[in-house]
Amino acid sequence: MAYLREVTGIWFIETSNGGTAQIHLASINIPGDDVTGLSSWNTTYTPPRSGTTVSDYSVQAYVYLDNVEFRTPNADLTPGGSGYETLLHELGHTLGLKHPFEGDIKLPYEDDHTGNTLMSYDSVGGPYSTYGQYDIAAFNWIYGGDGLGGQYGAGGRMDYLTGSNDAERISGSADSERLEGAGGDDVIDGLGGVDEASYIGARANYDITKIEAGYVVRDRVGDEGQDVLVNIESLVFADGKVFFAYESLVQALYVGYFGRAADYSGMRSFQQQLGALHAPEDVRGLAAAYSQDAACMH
């Protein structure tokens, strides 16, 4: 559950009261010789009339692991084992993921394997202790990394679009989005709206270069590659946010007041404060806003 919180932003709290539980975990003999796990939703549990202390209750989802045909692997839920991978698969269903070979939208055959998504039935490598790149992209789309009812994801203020480990072009829409290349040398185009590009490391791990089309961001220590950003208004790093809109303004202020270019910490601090104030992006506009309401510009 700690790992699920890491990839979705949802907080899970254990309870000993089955009547209040939303997810119920069970070890049972699942019908069928080849079924190692199962997930079901909106089910009411009714115990036998005698011989049990369990009360009737309804839960949002059950996760079952087989304890007969697959008793040995499912008895050991240590990360790195097949039982743990099965548990992640079933919990993935509980959180909204489907099999990649079912439904109206399917993965291409060559991409449908556990190296890309734990929701696949075709094993390549493994057993895995983490979700695949397509699983993470789906979780980002649904939950946005900030849990239920947050700023990002389905129902949030901004959709969350995630790429793969390959080099690709990731495009937003007329709305505001958060876009993440996730690896490879990508072209990330926000198109319309006020968009942000997301990176997993700290700001100091990346080189940012201004080019005619937009910006180039290069990961110097990780495997996120080198991205070309077009129509992107800000960057989100593990330790803060950088607003492109105020870069030239902050540099002008530093040169004018201090006689030097802005250092990294000063640039980030000024950008964050100006962005929070929704300040004008040029010196003349900032001066006009300050003359009208100096208090809000402090």
Order of alpha helices (4+ residues) and beta strands (2+ residues): alpha-beta-beta-beta-alpha-alpha-alpha-beta-beta-beta-beta-beta-beta-beta-beta-beta-beta-alpha-alpha-alpha
